[in-house]
Amino acid sequence: MTRTVFTRANLLDGRGPARPDSTVIIDGEHVTEVHAGGSPVDGDRVIDLGGRTLMPGMATCHGHIDMGKVKGPPGVMMAQAMQNCRAMLESGVTGFVGAGCGNDIDAQLQMAIAEGLMDGPRILAGSRLLSTTGHDNDMSPWWHDRPNAGGLLVVDGADGFRRAAREEIRRGAEIVKIFLTSGHGTEGAGRGLSREELVAVVGAAHERGRKVRAHAIWRDDILEAVEAGVDVIDHGDETDEEIVGLMAERGTFWVPSMAFLKWLTELERGEGREWGVVLPSENAGRNWDNLCRVLPMANEAGVRVVPGDDYGTSPLAHRPGVYARELTIYANEVGVKAIDVLGWATRNAGELLGKPVGVVEPGALADLVVVDGDPSDEIALLEDPGATVKAVLVGGRFVVDRLTG
């Protein structure tokens, strides 16, 4: 096993404020020792960080890893997904929770990484998007007869959703994605799933030990999803105090995804067209204001907030540094403390991944990032990883190494 020793590290351990002059020892895949200061230690590689920050690898908990500039058959989409994995690693993102993909690409990437065929983040594999007949994602004209193409699976009825969840799980999905409502900036009409369908898909996934995430914008639907046991609320634009309390009580994860919403608020009225749907800017702005009010409240209440957004769509194309833009928004525009936002991307995200990651402590997997500077003081520096991210480790192995020594 390879033994790596980091000395004179400014340690962000995922649980509290920075701890200067720390020593962290890695043996094989795991962190074995963490202590203040320290005398010379033997190892295969001893690295004096000279005050640089050592922190847990971050995770993005909503994204579409197969999406980008190219549209094509499954092999082409896999090549694009592999490229997107590299963008994550270059950004210090060592974990990814799928929010919907086509052709089982999340699960296949997970297998390829495990077999050592490529470098990539730890993946909680997503499913196809489960939606109902005639809802927002079922947009092809009826005469095309293509209801289940690509990353979309159109199903109806409680039995249909049970079968669909089980089939997605059989194909490798670890978190099943459902479209409960329409998207950002839209008003509350056109529900995606009935109550019976919602309960059925949650029950089917949980019976198999898997999770469910719900795209949910409108207040009553978010509340119903949390009550039904949905594990992850995506977006949650109309979240209010009652929902915050229930999410904190139930341990629900919340992905507020405010980078995409910010993009919508900046569009001129009437010009916001995405996926062929007009998105009224006044609704996006109202939802933005609500999240700016509620998100700090949720953080204080202990809701398990995690970062992630519609990465892969045109305004949020996968590239090094894009994932950190969202963190900057939460800290510098919404007003959540940077150290808390980093905790969302590390500790909270590790809990969602279900792995001993997101913290730097004995027994944790050594998914780590070395940063030139202190993100808890200036979180925006993570937006320029080519200049600031000096090393990235996954399971104790360097996948990015710009250090000497």
N, C-alpha and C positions, 0 to 999 in steps of 0.2 A: 504493500500500500504506500501511496505517496503522502508524505507528511509536510504540510505547508504551515509556516509560522508567520503571522503578521504582527509586527511590533510598532509601537508609537502610532497607534491608530486612534483617530477620533471616532469612537464607536457609537453608532446609532443602532441599538439592539432590537428595535421594533416595539419596545415596551415603554420607553421613557426618553428623557432628554439625552443629548450627546454626553459621552464619557471620554474625555481626552486621555491620552497616554495609556491606551489599553493594548493588551496582547490577546490575540485569538489564535488558537492552535487547531488545525484541521488534520485529521487522520483518515485517509480514504475519503469516503463520501460525507462524513459527519464532522461537525464541530465537537471537539473533545474538551477544550479548556477555554475559559474566558476570565481574564483577571486584569487588575490595574497594574500599570508599570511592568516591571519584570526584568530579570537578569537575562543574559544571553541564553538562548534556547537552541538546541540542535534540531535540525529538520532537513529534509531533502531540499527545501527552498525556504530561506528566511528572508522576509521582505520588510524593510524599514519603510513604513508609509510616511514618516516625517510629518505627521499631523493631518494627512489626507483622511477623508471619511471612509470608514468601512461600514456598510449597512446591508440589511437583507436584500436579496433580489426582490424586485417589485412584480406585481401581476396586473394584467388588465383583464377585467372580468366581464366584458361584453365586447364582442367584435366578431367579424366575419372573415376568417383567415383565408378563405378561398376567393375573396373578392378583391378587385383592383382594376387596372386599366384594361386587362385582357379578358375577353369572353370567349370561351371555347369548350371543347370536349373535356372529359374528366382528367386526362393526362396533362393537358395544358393548365387546367385549374390547379392541379397538384403542384406543378412547377411554380406557379404563382404563389401558392401557399408556402412553399419552401422558401421562396424569396422573402415573404412576409415574416416568416420565423426569424430570418436573419436580421430584419429590421428591429424586431423585438429585442433580440439579444444585444444588438449594438446600442439599444436604449437602456439597458439594465433591467429589462423586463424578462424575468425567468419563469413566469407562470402565465397561463392563458386559460380562461374559462369560455368555452364556445357559446355563442348566442345564435347559432343557426348556420348550417353549411349544406352544400350539396354533395352528393356522391360519397357520403361518409368520410369526407376528407379529414375532419378532426381526428377520428378514430384511426385512420390510416397513418396520419402523421405521428400520432402517439406510438403506434407500432414501429414505425421506421426509426424514431428517436430511441426507443427502448432497445432496438436491435443494433444501435450504433451506426446506422446508415447515414445519419445526418445529425447535426447539432440543432437543438431547438429548445423551447421552453417546456416546462411541465404542463401538460394539457389535461383539462377536464373536458372530455369530448362532448360537443353539442350534437343535436339532432337536426333533421330538417325542420323547417318552420311548419308547425301544425296549425292549419286554419280551416275555416268552414266555407262552404259553397257561397260564392258571391261576395265574400268579405274582401277587405282592402287588397290582400295579396293575390287573390284569384282574379287577375285583371285581364287575362287573355280573352279575346272575344269567344263567345260560346261555340262558334262554328269551327274554331281551331281545335277544340277537343284535346287540350293539353293541360289538364288540371294538376298533374303531379310531376311536372318537369323541374329539373334542377333541384334547388334547395327547398321547394315548397311541396307539402303534402296536404291535399284537401280531403278532409274527412268530415263526417256528420254523425251525430248521435252519440250517446254514452258508449254503446258497444263499439262504435267506430273508433272513438278516442282510446278506449282500452286496448284494442287491437293495434292501433297505430303506435301507442307508447311502447307496447311490448315488442313490436317489430323494430322500432328504432333502437331499443335497448339491445335486442338480439344482434343488431348490426354494429354495436359498439358505443352507442350514445350513453353518456353518464349523466347528462342533464337535458331534459326534454323541453323544447321551446314551444310555447303556445302564444297565439295572437288573440288576446282577450278584447282589445279595443283598437281603434284607429290610432294614428301616430301623433307626434308633437304638433301643437298648433291647431288641432282640430277640436271641435266641440262634441259633447257627449251624446252621440247617436250612432247607431249601427254596431251594436254589440257583436263581438266575434263568436264567443262560445256561450251556450246556455249554462245555467247553474249545474244541471245534470252532467253536461259534458265536462265542465271544470272539475267537479268532484271525481268523475270517473278517471280522468287522466292523472290527477294527483294520486289517487288511490293506487292505480296500476303501477305508476313509477315507484312509489314508496314501498309497495309490496316487493319490488325487485331491488330495493336498496338504492334507488336512483333519485335524482332531484328533478324538480320542475321549475322553470322560470317563465314568467308571464310578462309579455309586453302589455303594459297597462298604464293608461294616461289619466282616466277620469276617476273622480273621487270614489264613487260608490263601487266601481268595479275593482279598484285597488283594495278597498276594505274587504270586499267579498273574497278576493284572491288570498289575502292574508288569513282570513278566517278559514278558508278551505285548506290551508296548509301549504300553499305555494312557497317554495324555498327562496326564490329570488324575484324581487319586483324590478322590472326594467323600466326606467324612466320615472314613472310615478309623479307626473307633473302636478297633479291636483292633491298630492299628499297634504294632510292637515294634522292638527294636534291629536285627534283621536287615532288616526292611523299610526302616527309616530309611537304613541303609547302601546298600541297593539303589536307593532313590529318589535319594539323593545322587549315586550313580554314574551313573544313567540320565538324570538331569535331569528327573525326574518332578515335576509340580506337585501340591501337596497342599492341599486346602481342608478344614480340620478342622471348621469350622462348629459351634463350641461354644456359640453363643447358643441355638440350638434344643435342644441337649443339656442346657444348664443349665435351660431351661424344663422339660424332662422330669424332671430330678432334683428339681425343686421341687414336682412334683405329689404329692399323697398317694397312697400305694400303692393300686392298684386303680382309681383315678379317671382315669388317663391314657388317654383315648380320642381318637385322631385317625385319620381315614379308616376308622373302624369297627374298628380293631385295638387290642387291649389291649396297652399298652406297659409291661412290668414295671419299676417304678421302681428295683428293686435292680440290674437290668442296666444301666440308664442311669447310675446312680451309679457302678457299677464301671467303665464305659467313661469316664465323666468323670474318675475318678481316674487311669486309665491315660493319658489324653491330657495331663493336668496333669504327669505324669511324663515322657512321651515327647516332647512338643512342644518344650520347651526344648532337649532333646537334638538334635532334628531341626534346629532353628535353628542350633545350634552346628556341626552337620555340613554345613551349606550346602544343605539341602533347600529347594527353591523353594516355600515356604509362601505362600499367598495367601488373603486374606479372602473371605468370602461365606457365605451361609446360605440357608435356605429362605424368603427374602423373598417375600411374597405369601401365605403361609399365615397362619392366624389369629393365632398368637402373634407373628409377625414381619411385620405388615402394613407395606406401603411407606408411609413418611412421612419428612419431613425429620428427620435425626439418628439414625434407627434403625440405619443401617449402621455408625455409630461405636460403638454399644453393644458390638458384638463385639470391636472393637479394645481397648476398655477392659477387657473380660474377659481378653484375652490378656496385657495389661500388668499389670493390678492383681490378677488372681486366679490366673492361670497363672504369672506371674512373668517373662515375657519383657520385655526392655528396651523402653521405649516407642519409642525410635529405631529398633529392629529391626522392631517391629510396623508402624510407618509405612513402613519399607522394603518390607514385604510388600505393603502397599496401594498403593505407588507403583512402585518399581523392579521388583519381582518381577511385579506385575500387568501392567506395561508389556511385560515379556518374553512373558507369556502372550497379551496382545493382539496381539503381533507388530508393534507400532508404536514409533517413537521417542518414547515418552512415559514418564512416571514418574520423570523426572530433569529437572533444570534445568541445561542446559549448551548451548553453541553447537551448533546443528543440530537440537536437539530440538524437537518440536512444542510450541507454547506453550499447553499445557493446565495451568493454574495456579490456585492458590487463595491468597487473602489471608486470614489468620486473626488476629483480635485476641487475642494471647496466643501461647504457644509450646507446641504439642501434644507436643513431645518432653519437656517438663517436666510437663505436665498433659494427658494424652491425652483425658480425659473431657470437656474443653471442646468437643470436636467433636460431642458429643451434643446441643448447643444451638446449631445453626448459625444460627438467627435472630438470636442475640446475638453470635456469634463469627465467623461466616463473612461477610467484608465484600465479597469479590469472587470470582467464578469465571470463568475464561476457557477457552474451547475453541478451539484453533487461533488464538490471539491475539485472539479476539473475546469481549467481555464478554457473558456470559449471565446473570450476577448482578452487580449493581453497586450497592454501598452506600457507595462511597467518594466523597469530594469532591475536586475538583481534576482 
